[in-house]
Amino acid sequence: MDALANRSAIEDSAYNECSRIAALHTKAPAHRARAFVW
């Protein structure tokens, strides 16, 4: 797997995890959840 595809997969996994966490903690603002992706 090339570096770009690998990075994309990692970022997708992080985003999905953050989305799951944000769904569990709906009181947290959305922009706070997105901050974890970067």
BADREN-982028 format. One record per residue: residue number from 1; x, y, z of N, C-alpha, C in turn. Coordinates in Angstrom, 1 decimal, always signed. Atoms other than C-alpha are relative to their C-alpha. Example, Ala and Ser with C-alpha at 12.3 -4.5 7.8 and 13.67 -1.06 7.14 Angstrom:
BEGIN
@seq=1&n_u=+0.9&n_v=-1.2&n_w=+0.0&ca_u=+12.3&ca_v=-4.5&ca_w=+7.8&c_u=+0.9&c_v=+1.2&c_w=+0.0 $
@seq=2&n_u=-0.9&n_v=-1.1&n_w=+0.0&ca_u=+13.7&ca_v=-1.1&ca_w=+7.1&c_u=-0.8&c_v=+1.1&c_w=+0.8 $
! end
This chain:
BEGIN
@seq=1&n_u=+0.9&n_v=-1.2&n_w=+0.0&ca_u=+0.0&ca_v=+0.0&ca_w=+0.0&c_u=+0.9&c_v=+1.2&c_w=+0.0 $
@seq=2&n_u=-0.8&n_v=-1.2&n_w=+0.0&ca_u=+1.4&ca_v=+3.4&ca_w=-0.9&c_u=-0.3&c_v=+0.9&c_w=+1.1 $
@seq=3&n_u=+0.1&n_v=-0.9&n_w=-1.1&ca_u=+1.9&ca_v=+6.1&ca_w=+1.6&c_u=-1.3&c_v=+0.8&c_w=+0.0 $
@seq=4&n_u=+1.2&n_v=-0.9&n_w=+0.1&ca_u=-1.0&ca_v=+8.3&ca_w=+0.4&c_u=-1.2&c_v=-0.8&c_w=+0.3 $
@seq=5&n_u=+1.2&n_v=+0.9&n_w=-0.3&ca_u=-3.5&ca_v=+5.4&ca_w=+0.5&c_u=+0.0&c_v=-0.4&c_w=+1.4 $
@seq=6&n_u=-0.1&n_v=+0.4&n_w=-1.4&ca_u=-2.2&ca_v=+4.3&ca_w=+3.9&c_u=-0.5&c_v=+1.2&c_w=+0.9 $
@seq=7&n_u=+0.4&n_v=-1.2&n_w=-0.8&ca_u=-2.6&ca_v=+7.9&ca_w=+5.3&c_u=-1.5&c_v=+0.2&c_w=-0.1 $
@seq=8&n_u=+1.5&n_v=-0.2&n_w=+0.2&ca_u=-6.1&ca_v=+8.1&ca_w=+3.8&c_u=-0.8&c_v=-1.0&c_w=+0.9 $
@seq=9&n_u=+0.7&n_v=+1.1&n_w=-0.8&ca_u=-7.1&ca_v=+4.8&ca_w=+5.5&c_u=+0.1&c_v=+0.4&c_w=+1.5 $
@seq=10&n_u=-0.1&n_v=-0.4&n_w=-1.4&ca_u=-5.7&ca_v=+6.0&ca_w=+8.8&c_u=-0.9&c_v=+1.2&c_w=+0.4 $
@seq=11&n_u=+0.9&n_v=-1.1&n_w=-0.3&ca_u=-7.5&ca_v=+9.3&ca_w=+8.6&c_u=-1.5&c_v=-0.4&c_w=+0.0 $
@seq=12&n_u=+1.3&n_v=+0.5&n_w=+0.0&ca_u=-10.7&ca_v=+7.6&ca_w=+7.7&c_u=-0.4&c_v=-0.7&c_w=+1.2 $
@seq=13&n_u=+0.2&n_v=+0.7&n_w=-1.3&ca_u=-10.4&ca_v=+5.3&ca_w=+10.7&c_u=-0.1&c_v=+1.0&c_w=+1.1 $
@seq=14&n_u=+0.1&n_v=-1.0&n_w=-1.1&ca_u=-9.7&ca_v=+8.3&ca_w=+13.0&c_u=-1.3&c_v=+0.7&c_w=-0.1 $
@seq=15&n_u=+1.3&n_v=-0.8&n_w=+0.2&ca_u=-12.7&ca_v=+10.2&ca_w=+11.5&c_u=-1.2&c_v=-0.9&c_w=+0.5 $
@seq=16&n_u=+1.1&n_v=+0.9&n_w=-0.4&ca_u=-15.0&ca_v=+7.2&ca_w=+12.0&c_u=+0.0&c_v=-0.2&c_w=+1.5 $
@seq=17&n_u=-0.1&n_v=+0.1&n_w=-1.4&ca_u=-13.8&ca_v=+6.7&ca_w=+15.5&c_u=-0.5&c_v=+1.2&c_w=+0.7 $
@seq=18&n_u=+0.4&n_v=-1.2&n_w=-0.6&ca_u=-14.3&ca_v=+10.3&ca_w=+16.3&c_u=-1.5&c_v=+0.2&c_w=-0.2 $
@seq=19&n_u=+1.5&n_v=-0.1&n_w=+0.2&ca_u=-17.8&ca_v=+10.2&ca_w=+14.8&c_u=-0.7&c_v=-0.9&c_w=+0.9 $
@seq=20&n_u=+0.7&n_v=+1.0&n_w=-0.9&ca_u=-18.7&ca_v=+7.2&ca_w=+16.9&c_u=+0.0&c_v=+0.6&c_w=+1.4 $
@seq=21&n_u=-0.1&n_v=-0.6&n_w=-1.3&ca_u=-17.4&ca_v=+9.0&ca_w=+20.0&c_u=-0.9&c_v=+1.2&c_w=+0.2 $
@seq=22&n_u=+0.8&n_v=-1.2&n_w=+0.0&ca_u=-19.2&ca_v=+12.2&ca_w=+19.1&c_u=-1.5&c_v=-0.4&c_w=+0.1 $
@seq=23&n_u=+1.3&n_v=+0.5&n_w=-0.1&ca_u=-22.4&ca_v=+10.2&ca_w=+18.7&c_u=-0.4&c_v=-0.4&c_w=+1.4 $
@seq=24&n_u=+0.2&n_v=+0.4&n_w=-1.4&ca_u=-22.0&ca_v=+8.8&ca_w=+22.2&c_u=+0.0&c_v=+1.2&c_w=+0.9 $
@seq=25&n_u=-0.1&n_v=-1.1&n_w=-0.8&ca_u=-21.3&ca_v=+12.2&ca_w=+23.6&c_u=-0.6&c_v=+1.2&c_w=-0.7 $
@seq=26&n_u=+0.6&n_v=-1.0&n_w=+0.8&ca_u=-23.8&ca_v=+14.4&ca_w=+21.9&c_u=+0.0&c_v=+1.4&c_w=+0.5 $
@seq=27&n_u=-0.2&n_v=-1.3&n_w=-0.5&ca_u=-23.2&ca_v=+17.3&ca_w=+24.2&c_u=+1.2&c_v=+0.7&c_w=-0.5 $
@seq=28&n_u=-1.2&n_v=-0.6&n_w=+0.5&ca_u=-19.8&ca_v=+17.8&ca_w=+22.7&c_u=-0.3&c_v=+0.7&c_w=-1.3 $
@seq=29&n_u=+0.2&n_v=-0.7&n_w=+1.3&ca_u=-19.8&ca_v=+20.4&ca_w=+19.9&c_u=+0.7&c_v=-0.8&c_w=-1.1 $
@seq=30&n_u=-0.5&n_v=+0.8&n_w=+1.2&ca_u=-19.2&ca_v=+18.9&ca_w=+16.4&c_u=+1.5&c_v=+0.5&c_w=-0.3 $
@seq=31&n_u=-1.4&n_v=-0.5&n_w=+0.4&ca_u=-16.1&ca_v=+21.1&ca_w=+15.7&c_u=+1.0&c_v=-0.6&c_w=+1.0 $
@seq=32&n_u=-0.9&n_v=+0.6&n_w=-0.9&ca_u=-14.5&ca_v=+19.7&ca_w=+18.8&c_u=+0.4&c_v=-1.5&c_w=-0.4 $
@seq=33&n_u=-0.2&n_v=+1.4&n_w=+0.5&ca_u=-14.9&ca_v=+16.1&ca_w=+17.5&c_u=+0.9&c_v=+0.0&c_w=-1.3 $
@seq=34&n_u=-0.8&n_v=+0.0&n_w=+1.2&ca_u=-13.5&ca_v=+17.1&ca_w=+14.1&c_u=+1.5&c_v=+0.4&c_w=+0.3 $
@seq=35&n_u=-1.4&n_v=-0.5&n_w=-0.4&ca_u=-10.4&ca_v=+18.7&ca_w=+15.8&c_u=+0.9&c_v=-1.3&c_w=+0.2 $
@seq=36&n_u=-0.8&n_v=+1.1&n_w=-0.3&ca_u=-9.2&ca_v=+15.2&ca_w=+16.7&c_u=+0.5&c_v=-0.7&c_w=-1.3 $
@seq=37&n_u=-0.5&n_v=+0.6&n_w=+1.3&ca_u=-8.9&ca_v=+14.2&ca_w=+13.0&c_u=+1.4&c_v=+0.6&c_w=-0.4 $
@seq=38&n_u=-1.3&n_v=-0.6&n_w=+0.2&ca_u=-6.1&ca_v=+16.7&ca_w=+12.6&c_u=+0.9&c_v=-0.2&c_w=+1.3 $
! end
